[in-house]
Amino acid sequence: MNGRWDWDVLRNLLPSHICDRIAAIVPPSFSAGPDSVTWGADSRGAFSLKSAYKLIKNLPQIESTSSKHFDEVWSWQGPQRGPETIMHSLRDCVTIRPFWEKLVHPRWVTDFFDSDVRNWLSLNFSQNCGVFDAVEWHTVFGVGIWILWKARNMWVFEGVHESSVALVCKVFSFSLSVQRALHRSARSLVSHHL
């Protein structure tokens, strides 16, 4: 921790309005001392049942601002018409499936799309299901989940939609960066211990 944000990384991963919010936050720094847990509902920062009760009594104020966001989520008219599950959000949705079809090797497509969540995760962390030889599948899969979740939230909350091709390019690029960083880190550890 050096007390500065890594803006090159943040600007590639987050929308500009989020970066603006982050810029207003002081980054972690050793010189600032250790973090500590405080209770925001008490002037001394100490939790008490009395302060929690006061907070709950004032809840309608808090609820009125946050309920707008819940209303947006539950009234969103996206492409799904069945129950929204994790598997639907990350694999089975008709807008998500083309993304995975570009990343998963044809040999694994049936297993990939027909597995329950436990077998799906097991498959993706134990087999090389991908089409890219340059990047390990478990890295592509993990980055893919993250990119999909981020893209889905951008679509739901900001109306920004990216094509599956654009998302696959992001996944491949970021996966290569992650894999390079992991290999550099492993080499550094090995040379340090020799």
LODO-651403 format. One record per atom (N, C-alpha, C): residue number from 1; y, x, z. Coordinates in steps of 0.05 Angstrom, whole numbers, plus 5000, padded with zeros to 4 digits. Layout:
% LODO-651403
n,py,px,pz
NUM,Y,X,Z
...
END
This chain:
% LODO-651403
n,py,px,pz
1,4976,5017,5000
1,5000,5000,5000
1,5025,5018,5000
2,5042,5013,4980
2,5066,5029,4979
2,5091,5013,4982
3,5089,4987,4987
3,5112,4970,4991
3,5125,4961,4966
4,5111,4963,4943
4,5122,4954,4917
4,5101,4937,4903
5,5110,4917,4888
5,5092,4901,4872
5,5085,4916,4847
6,5061,4913,4836
6,5054,4925,4811
6,5061,4904,4789
7,5086,4906,4779
7,5096,4886,4761
7,5082,4886,4734
8,5072,4908,4724
8,5057,4909,4699
8,5033,4891,4701
9,5018,4892,4723
9,4994,4876,4727
9,5002,4847,4730
10,5022,4842,4748
10,5029,4814,4754
10,5040,4799,4730
11,5056,4812,4713
11,5067,4798,4690
11,5046,4791,4669
12,5024,4807,4669
12,5002,4801,4650
12,4984,4779,4660
13,4985,4774,4686
13,4966,4754,4698
13,4979,4728,4705
14,5006,4727,4710
14,5018,4704,4720
14,5042,4695,4703
15,5048,4669,4704
15,5071,4659,4689
15,5097,4670,4702
16,5118,4671,4686
16,5143,4684,4696
16,5155,4670,4720
17,5153,4643,4722
17,5165,4630,4745
17,5150,4637,4771
18,5124,4643,4769
18,5109,4651,4792
18,5117,4680,4800
19,5121,4697,4779
19,5130,4724,4785
19,5157,4724,4799
20,5174,4705,4791
20,5201,4703,4804
20,5198,4696,4833
21,5178,4678,4839
21,5174,4671,4867
21,5163,4695,4883
22,5145,4710,4870
22,5134,4734,4883
22,5156,4754,4889
23,5174,4757,4870
23,5196,4777,4873
23,5212,4772,4898
24,5212,4747,4908
24,5228,4740,4932
24,5212,4747,4957
25,5187,4755,4955
25,5171,4761,4978
25,5170,4792,4982
26,5174,4800,5006
26,5172,4829,5012
26,5142,4837,5011
27,5135,4857,4995
27,5107,4864,4993
27,5097,4878,5018
28,5071,4879,5022
28,5060,4893,5046
28,5067,4923,5046
29,5071,4933,5069
29,5078,4962,5071
29,5069,4971,5099
30,5058,4996,5100
30,5050,5007,5125
30,5074,5011,5144
31,5097,5017,5133
31,5120,5022,5150
31,5130,4996,5163
32,5123,4973,5153
32,5132,4948,5165
32,5115,4940,5189
33,5094,4955,5194
33,5076,4948,5217
33,5055,4929,5209
34,5036,4924,5227
34,5013,4907,5220
34,5021,4878,5219
35,5007,4862,5203
35,5011,4834,5201
35,5002,4821,5228
36,5014,4798,5234
36,5005,4784,5258
36,5005,4754,5252
37,4988,4740,5266
37,4985,4712,5263
37,5006,4698,5280
38,5020,4679,5267
38,5040,4663,5283
38,5036,4634,5275
39,5044,4617,5293
39,5043,4588,5288
39,5072,4579,5282
40,5075,4570,5257
40,5102,4563,5248
40,5115,4539,5261
41,5099,4523,5275
41,5110,4499,5287
41,5121,4504,5316
42,5122,4529,5324
42,5132,4536,5350
42,5152,4559,5348
43,5174,4558,5362
43,5195,4578,5359
43,5185,4606,5368
44,5166,4607,5386
44,5154,4632,5396
44,5131,4641,5378
45,5122,4625,5360
45,5100,4632,5343
45,5073,4627,5355
46,5072,4614,5379
46,5047,4610,5393
46,5037,4582,5389
47,5011,4579,5384
47,4999,4553,5380
47,4997,4539,5407
48,5003,4513,5407
48,4998,4496,5430
48,4992,4468,5420
49,4977,4452,5436
49,4972,4425,5428
49,4998,4409,5426
50,5017,4415,5443
50,5043,4401,5442
50,5057,4405,5415
51,5057,4430,5406
51,5071,4436,5380
51,5055,4424,5357
52,5028,4424,5359
52,5012,4412,5338
52,5017,4382,5337
53,5019,4369,5360
53,5024,4340,5361
53,5051,4334,5349
54,5072,4350,5356
54,5098,4346,5344
54,5097,4349,5313
55,5081,4368,5304
55,5079,4372,5275
55,5066,4348,5262
56,5045,4337,5274
56,5031,4314,5264
56,5049,4289,5264
57,5065,4286,5285
57,5083,4264,5286
57,5103,4264,5263
58,5111,4288,5254
58,5130,4291,5232
58,5116,4292,5205
59,5091,4287,5204
59,5075,4290,5179
59,5085,4273,5156
60,5095,4249,5159
60,5104,4234,5136
60,5124,4250,5119
61,5141,4266,5132
61,5160,4282,5117
61,5145,4302,5099
62,5126,4316,5110
62,5110,4335,5095
62,5094,4321,5074
63,5081,4299,5082
63,5064,4284,5063
63,5079,4275,5039
64,5104,4266,5042
64,5119,4255,5019
64,5123,4276,4998
65,5126,4301,5005
65,5130,4322,4985
65,5104,4330,4972
66,5082,4331,4988
66,5057,4341,4977
66,5042,4318,4963
67,5046,4293,4971
67,5031,4271,4959
67,5038,4268,4929
68,5062,4277,4921
68,5069,4276,4892
68,5049,4293,4877
69,5042,4316,4888
69,5024,4334,4873
69,4995,4322,4873
70,4987,4310,4895
70,4961,4297,4895
70,4960,4274,4875
71,4982,4258,4873
71,4983,4236,4854
71,4980,4247,4825
72,4993,4270,4820
72,4991,4282,4793
72,4962,4290,4787
73,4949,4302,4806
73,4921,4311,4802
73,4903,4287,4797
74,4905,4266,4814
74,4886,4244,4811
74,4893,4225,4788
75,4917,4226,4778
75,4924,4208,4756
75,4923,4223,4729
76,4916,4248,4729
76,4915,4264,4705
76,4894,4252,4686
77,4902,4248,4661
77,4884,4236,4641
77,4873,4258,4623
78,4857,4275,4633
78,4845,4296,4618
78,4821,4286,4602
79,4807,4304,4588
79,4786,4296,4571
79,4761,4286,4585
80,4757,4294,4610
80,4733,4285,4624
80,4734,4256,4631
81,4712,4243,4631
81,4711,4215,4639
81,4690,4211,4661
82,4675,4231,4667
82,4655,4230,4689
82,4667,4242,4714
83,4651,4245,4734
83,4661,4257,4759
83,4668,4287,4754
84,4690,4295,4766
84,4699,4323,4763
84,4684,4340,4784
85,4667,4357,4774
85,4651,4375,4791
85,4658,4404,4783
86,4650,4422,4800
86,4654,4450,4793
86,4641,4457,4767
87,4616,4448,4763
87,4602,4454,4738
87,4616,4441,4714
88,4627,4418,4718
88,4642,4406,4695
88,4667,4422,4689
89,4681,4430,4710
89,4706,4445,4707
89,4702,4473,4695
90,4679,4485,4701
90,4675,4513,4693
90,4655,4517,4670
91,4640,4495,4663
91,4620,4499,4642
91,4617,4475,4623
92,4614,4451,4635
92,4605,4428,4619
92,4626,4412,4605
93,4651,4416,4611
93,4673,4401,4599
93,4673,4407,4569
94,4679,4387,4552
94,4679,4391,4523
94,4700,4411,4515
95,4721,4415,4530
95,4741,4435,4523
95,4734,4463,4533
96,4715,4465,4552
96,4706,4490,4563
96,4682,4502,4548
97,4664,4485,4539
97,4639,4494,4526
97,4644,4513,4503
98,4664,4508,4485
98,4668,4528,4463
98,4675,4556,4473
99,4689,4557,4496
99,4696,4583,4507
99,4670,4599,4513
100,4652,4586,4528
100,4627,4600,4535
100,4609,4605,4510
101,4610,4587,4491
101,4594,4591,4467
101,4602,4616,4452
102,4627,4625,4455
102,4636,4649,4442
102,4628,4674,4458
103,4623,4671,4483
103,4616,4694,4501
103,4586,4697,4505
104,4571,4676,4505
104,4542,4677,4511
104,4526,4682,4486
105,4507,4701,4489
105,4489,4708,4466
105,4472,4683,4460
106,4468,4677,4434
106,4452,4653,4426
106,4425,4651,4440
107,4413,4674,4446
107,4387,4674,4459
107,4388,4660,4486
108,4412,4661,4500
108,4415,4650,4527
108,4429,4623,4528
109,4437,4612,4506
109,4454,4588,4506
109,4440,4564,4520
110,4414,4559,4514
110,4400,4537,4527
110,4398,4540,4557
111,4390,4564,4566
111,4388,4569,4595
111,4416,4567,4608
112,4436,4577,4594
112,4463,4577,4605
112,4473,4549,4610
113,4469,4531,4591
113,4481,4504,4593
113,4463,4484,4606
114,4437,4490,4610
114,4419,4470,4622
114,4412,4476,4651
115,4424,4496,4663
115,4417,4504,4690
115,4434,4488,4711
116,4423,4484,4734
116,4439,4473,4756
116,4456,4497,4767
117,4474,4491,4785
117,4493,4512,4793
117,4480,4536,4805
118,4459,4533,4822
118,4446,4556,4834
118,4432,4573,4813
119,4417,4561,4795
119,4403,4576,4774
119,4423,4588,4754
120,4445,4574,4749
120,4466,4584,4731
120,4478,4610,4742
121,4485,4610,4767
121,4496,4634,4780
121,4476,4656,4780
122,4451,4650,4787
122,4430,4670,4788
122,4425,4682,4760
123,4424,4665,4740
123,4421,4675,4712
123,4443,4694,4705
124,4468,4687,4711
124,4491,4702,4702
124,4495,4728,4717
125,4483,4730,4741
125,4486,4755,4756
125,4461,4772,4754
126,4440,4762,4740
126,4415,4778,4738
126,4408,4785,4709
127,4420,4771,4690
127,4413,4776,4662
127,4438,4784,4646
128,4433,4798,4624
128,4455,4805,4606
128,4457,4784,4585
129,4472,4763,4591
129,4474,4740,4573
129,4496,4741,4552
130,4511,4763,4552
130,4535,4764,4535
130,4530,4775,4508
131,4551,4771,4491
131,4551,4781,4464
131,4564,4808,4461
132,4579,4817,4482
132,4594,4842,4481
132,4577,4864,4493
133,4571,4885,4478
133,4556,4907,4488
133,4573,4926,4504
134,4599,4926,4499
134,4617,4945,4512
134,4623,4938,4541
135,4617,4914,4550
135,4624,4906,4577
135,4599,4893,4590
136,4595,4899,4615
136,4572,4887,4630
136,4577,4857,4633
137,4555,4842,4629
137,4558,4813,4630
137,4568,4802,4656
138,4559,4812,4679
138,4568,4802,4704
138,4599,4805,4707
139,4610,4826,4695
139,4639,4829,4696
139,4652,4808,4678
140,4642,4804,4654
140,4652,4784,4635
140,4650,4756,4648
141,4628,4751,4660
141,4623,4724,4672
141,4643,4719,4695
142,4646,4738,4713
142,4665,4735,4735
142,4694,4732,4725
143,4702,4749,4707
143,4729,4747,4696
143,4732,4721,4680
144,4711,4713,4666
144,4712,4688,4651
144,4717,4664,4669
145,4703,4663,4692
145,4707,4641,4711
145,4736,4641,4721
146,4746,4664,4727
146,4773,4666,4737
146,4794,4658,4716
147,4791,4667,4692
147,4809,4661,4670
147,4808,4631,4664
148,4784,4619,4664
148,4781,4590,4660
148,4795,4574,4681
149,4791,4582,4706
149,4804,4567,4728
149,4834,4568,4726
150,4844,4592,4720
150,4873,4596,4717
150,4883,4579,4693
151,4869,4580,4670
151,4877,4565,4647
151,4876,4535,4652
152,4856,4526,4666
152,4853,4497,4671
152,4876,4488,4689
153,4884,4504,4709
153,4906,4496,4726
153,4933,4497,4711
154,4936,4516,4692
154,4960,4516,4675
154,4961,4491,4658
155,4938,4482,4648
155,4937,4458,4632
155,4943,4433,4649
156,4931,4430,4671
156,4934,4407,4688
156,4962,4405,4700
157,4973,4427,4710
157,4998,4426,4725
157,5022,4432,4709
158,5019,4447,4686
158,5042,4454,4671
158,5041,4446,4641
159,5018,4434,4634
159,5016,4424,4606
159,5012,4446,4586
160,5006,4471,4595
160,5003,4493,4577
160,4973,4495,4570
161,4967,4494,4544
161,4939,4496,4535
161,4936,4520,4517
162,4914,4535,4522
162,4907,4558,4506
162,4881,4553,4492
163,4878,4563,4468
163,4853,4559,4453
163,4831,4576,4466
164,4806,4568,4460
164,4783,4583,4471
164,4783,4611,4460
165,4793,4615,4435
165,4794,4642,4423
165,4813,4659,4439
166,4837,4649,4446
166,4857,4664,4461
166,4845,4671,4489
167,4831,4652,4501
167,4820,4657,4528
167,4798,4678,4526
168,4781,4677,4506
168,4760,4697,4502
168,4772,4725,4499
169,4794,4727,4484
169,4808,4753,4480
169,4818,4763,4507
170,4829,4746,4523
170,4839,4754,4550
170,4815,4763,4567
171,4793,4748,4566
171,4770,4756,4582
171,4760,4783,4574
172,4757,4788,4548
172,4746,4814,4539
172,4765,4836,4547
173,4791,4833,4543
173,4810,4854,4550
173,4811,4859,4580
174,4812,4839,4596
174,4813,4843,4624
174,4786,4854,4635
175,4764,4845,4624
175,4738,4855,4632
175,4735,4885,4626
176,4745,4894,4603
176,4745,4922,4597
176,4761,4938,4617
177,4785,4927,4625
177,4802,4940,4645
177,4788,4942,4672
178,4775,4920,4680
178,4761,4920,4705
178,4738,4940,4705
179,4723,4940,4683
179,4700,4958,4682
179,4709,4987,4682
180,4730,4994,4667
180,4741,5021,4667
180,4749,5029,4696
181,4764,5011,4709
181,4773,5017,4736
181,4749,5021,4755
182,4729,5005,4753
182,4705,5008,4770
182,4691,5034,4765
183,4689,5042,4739
183,4676,5067,4733
183,4692,5091,4743
184,4719,5090,4739
184,4736,5111,4749
184,4734,5114,4780
185,4733,5091,4793
185,4731,5090,4822
185,4704,5102,4831
186,4683,5095,4817
186,4656,5106,4824
186,4655,5136,4819
187,4666,5145,4797
187,4667,5174,4791
187,4683,5189,4812
188,4705,5177,4821
188,4722,5189,4841
188,4707,5191,4867
189,4692,5170,4875
189,4676,5171,4899
189,4655,5193,4898
190,4641,5195,4875
190,4620,5215,4872
190,4632,5243,4874
191,4654,5248,4860
191,4665,5275,4860
191,4677,5281,4888
192,4686,5262,4902
192,4697,5265,4929
192,4675,5274,4949
193,4651,5263,4945
193,4629,5269,4963
193,4613,5294,4956
194,4619,5306,4933
194,4604,5330,4925
194,4615,5355,4937
END
